[in-house]
Amino acid sequence: MIFPPSTSFTPLSTIQLNDTHVLHPRSCNPAMDLVVLLSSSSASSSAQATVPAFGRKGKDKEISGAEKTKVCLYRTGGSKVWEVEVEGRVSGLAWSEDGLFLSLLLLKREGKTIDHLSVHTGDSIRSMPINIEVDVVAIGEGRWVDMEWRDSGLDWDKPKNGSALLIIDSLPRVTPVEPPKPTNVLPFMRAAATATPKSTIHPHLLTFPALLPSNPPVPPSILHVSSSSLLTGLFPLATDSIGSTTILYLAKVSDKIAGLFDVLLRGLESAEAAFREGEKQTMICREDLETCAQQQATSILDVYADLFRFLMTGRSAVAVSEWLGSRLTGRTVAKWDMALETSFRTIQKLVSESISPALERIILLLEDLRGWAKAPQFTQYLKLDEKVIQHALDVLCGFAKLAEQMRRNAEHELLAAAEFMKWVKYEITRSAVQDRSQEDLPLATHDLKLVWSFMQNGLVHSVFHQHFPYLLIRPTKDTLPDDSVPYPRPATRALDDVLRETTGILEVSRKNGKGSSSEVDTPSLGHDGSVDSSAEMSMSMSVSMSMAMEEEDGEGDLTPTKGMSEAGSRASSPDTVERKDDVQEDEVKRFMQQEPWVWANTAVKMCDNLIKGAIGRESSEVTKEKGASEAGLSDTRRTGDGVWKALVPSLPDSEFQQLWLLYQHGPQASVTAFALSDEDGSASCLALQFFDDEELVLLLELGDTRFLVTVRYADLFSEMTMVPYELGENWKLDDLVQMGQASIESIPSIPIARCRPLESRAMLIDGEEEQKRRKVEIALNGRAGRRLGCILMEGGREVEVLDLEANEDEEGDEAEEEMEEDD
């Protein structure tokens, strides 16, 4: 008989389910008594939906944009821990080595992502897009994308003394920035019962090489997704192994850069949101002024000119008086003043405490990488280009310069707005005092020049409109032009060239004579022929001061005096609104060099390409799913330096099913085959999976009875036949069968080590045998102390949990021995 009369294993519990679920082969948590079950959200919404979206065929199998998958975590005792919904279809699943993270490969209409869920709450810790070609048709029919967490064999090293990471850790922490709150369109509506989980990283950094966030840090394990290798599930690797601790240190540097970029981008979002809040109140008050002008049949240019005349002379027309008297009251001015003060103070705080410190630390890390590019011990494992690093440093330095300019602009706008509010309050109070009596008028304490600056810039067109232009749709890929000079540096020359040129000029001046008009001021030389230090210092100071003055003039004065004096057509006119006859109303003039988002996109793109180029991965690289394309059941397990593969092919010409075992080690391979039949009958295999380094578990069916059996494949190595195998891991069923049939003379029956018959149940779904078999799935955990197995039965509505370590046979024998001793 093919099945021995034994009752191995011990039943632990049975999990009853309300809906149809799917059991992945890696659903068992390796470190805890937990199991994951999957189901389609559409299955629970319909009472007649008995087949989830995983098993649909034909056109129904196409990925829907609104398709969701329920992920349920159960204790093996039967109670539910949590249940969450994820976007897309789950095509792969794997637990981390410590069992704290559940990694899912999700297929969505817009692409594929890897989501890491927390075992405690089910929240998504990080979602990363991945470029991988997946055979969608095969998913859900017993085939999944190969995903597995493996130990790298290495550990994180402490930062060395003098390294950039150690220096940054000794500095004060950069102030983190929370994402801006969404606009409350309906303020009287109740908040949603379940809040949307916060994203742990900015959307622009989803593909940036980083590490899985955790405290304490996640061990340097590698997540293998088909042919892709991801350190801690996020950092891409060029090969399936790390190779050196240098890659680990680069990963820590890249993760630190990603964290600093996240603070920077969040800071830009909050700064733009703060400017929009202050600008919204300014726009309301400005529209009130323009409304008064329209009511008095006055043009917009004339009303702004009249407002300027009122500032200079204290006399104005009816429109400005109506604005200050009725529409712009003391309460409105206080609200306006508070909005602008909060806005510009927030911008200054974000730049000084978050954006600029983050940029400084990123520059420090890139300086460290530039030193690596000159060291052979780093270039042996990394592909670092010093020119690329220098260009990235120039971009970050230019970005830091722009951030400081934004802080100064915010400081000046705050001063100008405060002085303007003082003047407005003074005029409103003076008008009220004149109406009541002839008491003493209040004293004017405002700064005329700052008020004028706010009327020209802050009230009409703030300088921050160049930093944050009003765009209906912001292009997320705007970057600096390739030919731009992000941070111009003065050219440096060798000291010998400078001395040679100086000596030549001195020789020419001696020949021409001291009083000649061609005499050139040159640094004086000492007695030893060297340049006098005091003369050189005075000359360098004068040059640097002149360069600073030219640079400041090029950037523009903080006050509008210079701009007004340069505009000849506006010098004789008090208008504070610039005419734009040649510009369309809906056209937004952009200054790419002044937009921080353009600099941020450029910096993120350059650092992303720099890190991926250093490890040998390109940003647009697409990996293809590897594995056997043949029909049948298969599983793979790595033990030591070799790879075991088990296969039950679906051979149409064979009268009975066969179990093939292949052990591959280098160019040689050993193969053997067993028949799932004997003289009493032929069994069919419903599922198979490697349990540990010694046993293989199969779920077989003979007639109406199902059996869970194990085969000690490690003991069969001496009986296997050696065959030449030079195809590597891209093996196919035809090659294996042909080599095995040519080498194996006869196929014996399967050698069963342990066996347990399962209870016979009515599992037919709509009378289809394929549906019945598809709904019988197993998931195993072969770790010491957690050696159990889960079997999904009853059409996907019941999970039976078995203890694969303990056997009922042994318990029965012990009970009989105790009874005999008692007798």
Stockholm file with secondary structure:
# STOCKHOLM 1.0

chainA/1-823         MIFPPSTSFTPLSTIQLNDTHVLHPRSCNPAMDLVVLLSSSSASSSAQATVPAFGRKGKDKEISGAEKTKVCLYRTGGSKVWEVEVEGRVSGLAWSEDGLFLSLLLLKREGKTIDHLSVHTGDSIRSMPINIEVDVVAIGEGRWVDMEWRDSGLDWDKPKNGSALLIIDSLPRVTPVEPPKPTNVLPFMRAAATATPKSTIHPHLLTFPALLPSNPPVPPSILHVSSSSLLTGLFPLATDSIGSTTILYLAKVSDKIAGLFDVLLRGLESAEAAFREGEKQTMICREDLETCAQQQATSILDVYADLFRFLMTGRSAVAVSEWLGSRLTGRTVAKWDMALETSFRTIQKLVSESISPALERIILLLEDLRGWAKAPQFTQYLKLDEKVIQHALDVLCGFAKLAEQMRRNAEHELLAAAEFMKWVKYEITRSAVQDRSQEDLPLATHDLKLVWSFMQNGLVHSVFHQHFPYLLIRPTKDTLPDDSVPYPRPATRALDDVLRETTGILEVSRKNGKGSSSEVDTPSLGHDGSVDSSAEMSMSMSVSMSMAMEEEDGEGDLTPTKGMSEAGSRASSPDTVERKDDVQEDEVKRFMQQEPWVWANTAVKMCDNLIKGAIGRESSEVTKEKGASEAGLSDTRRTGDGVWKALVPSLPDSEFQQLWLLYQHGPQASVTAFALSDEDGSASCLALQFFDDEELVLLLELGDTRFLVTVRYADLFSEMTMVPYELGENWKLDDLVQMGQASIESIPSIPIARCRPLESRAMLIDGEEEQKRRKVEIALNGRAGRRLGCILMEGGREVEVLDLEANEDEEGDEAEEEMEEDD
#=GR chainA/1-823 SS CCSCSCCCSEEEEEEECSSCCBCCTTCBCSSSSEEEEEEEHHHHHCTTCCSCGGGCCGGGGSCCTTCEEEEEEEETTSCEEEEEEEESEEEEEEECTTSSEEEEEEECSSCEEEEEEETTTCCEEEEEECCEECCGGGBTTTBCCCEEEECCSCCCCCCCTTCHHHHHHHSCCCCCCCCCCCCCSSTTSCCCSSCCCCCSSCGGGTTSCCCCCCSSCCCSCEEEETTEEEETTTEEESSSSCCSHHHHHHHHHHHHHHHHHHHHHHHHHHHHHHHHHHHHHHHHHHHHHHHHHHHTTCCHHHHHHHHHHHHHHSCCCHHHHHIIIIISCHHHHHHHHHHHHHHHHHHHHHIIIIIHHHHHHHHHHHHHHHHHTTCHHHHTTCCCCHHHHHHHHHHHHHHHHHHHHHHHHHHHHHHHHHHHHHHHHHHHHHHHHHHHCSCCCCCCCCCHHHHHHIIIIITTCCTHHHHSCCCSSCCTTCCCCTTCCSSCCCCCCCHHHHHHHHHHHHHHHHHHCTTCTTCCCCCCBCTTSCBCHHHHHHHHHHHHHHHHHHHHHHHCCSSTHHHHHHCGGGTTCCCCSCCCTTSCTTCCCCCGGGCHHHHHHHHHHHHHHHHHHHHTCCTTCCEECCSCCSSEEEEEEEETTEEEEEEEECCTTCSSCEEEEEEEETTEEEEEEEESEETTEECEEEEEEECSSSEEEEEEEETTEEEEEEEEGGGGGGGCEEEECCSTTCCCHHHHHHHHHHHCSCCCBCCCSEEEEECCCCCCBTTBHHHHHHTCEEEEECSTTCCEEEEEEGGGTEEEEEESSSCHHHHHHHHHHHHHHHC
#=GC SS_cons         CCSCSCCCSEEEEEEECSSCCBCCTTCBCSSSSEEEEEEEHHHHHCTTCCSCGGGCCGGGGSCCTTCEEEEEEEETTSCEEEEEEEESEEEEEEECTTSSEEEEEEECSSCEEEEEEETTTCCEEEEEECCEECCGGGBTTTBCCCEEEECCSCCCCCCCTTCHHHHHHHSCCCCCCCCCCCCCSSTTSCCCSSCCCCCSSCGGGTTSCCCCCCSSCCCSCEEEETTEEEETTTEEESSSSCCSHHHHHHHHHHHHHHHHHHHHHHHHHHHHHHHHHHHHHHHHHHHHHHHHHHHTTCCHHHHHHHHHHHHHHSCCCHHHHHIIIIISCHHHHHHHHHHHHHHHHHHHHHIIIIIHHHHHHHHHHHHHHHHHTTCHHHHTTCCCCHHHHHHHHHHHHHHHHHHHHHHHHHHHHHHHHHHHHHHHHHHHHHHHHHHHCSCCCCCCCCCHHHHHHIIIIITTCCTHHHHSCCCSSCCTTCCCCTTCCSSCCCCCCCHHHHHHHHHHHHHHHHHHCTTCTTCCCCCCBCTTSCBCHHHHHHHHHHHHHHHHHHHHHHHCCSSTHHHHHHCGGGTTCCCCSCCCTTSCTTCCCCCGGGCHHHHHHHHHHHHHHHHHHHHTCCTTCCEECCSCCSSEEEEEEEETTEEEEEEEECCTTCSSCEEEEEEEETTEEEEEEEESEETTEECEEEEEEECSSSEEEEEEEETTEEEEEEEEGGGGGGGCEEEECCSTTCCCHHHHHHHHHHHCSCCCBCCCSEEEEECCCCCCBTTBHHHHHHTCEEEEECSTTCCEEEEEEGGGTEEEEEESSSCHHHHHHHHHHHHHHHC
//
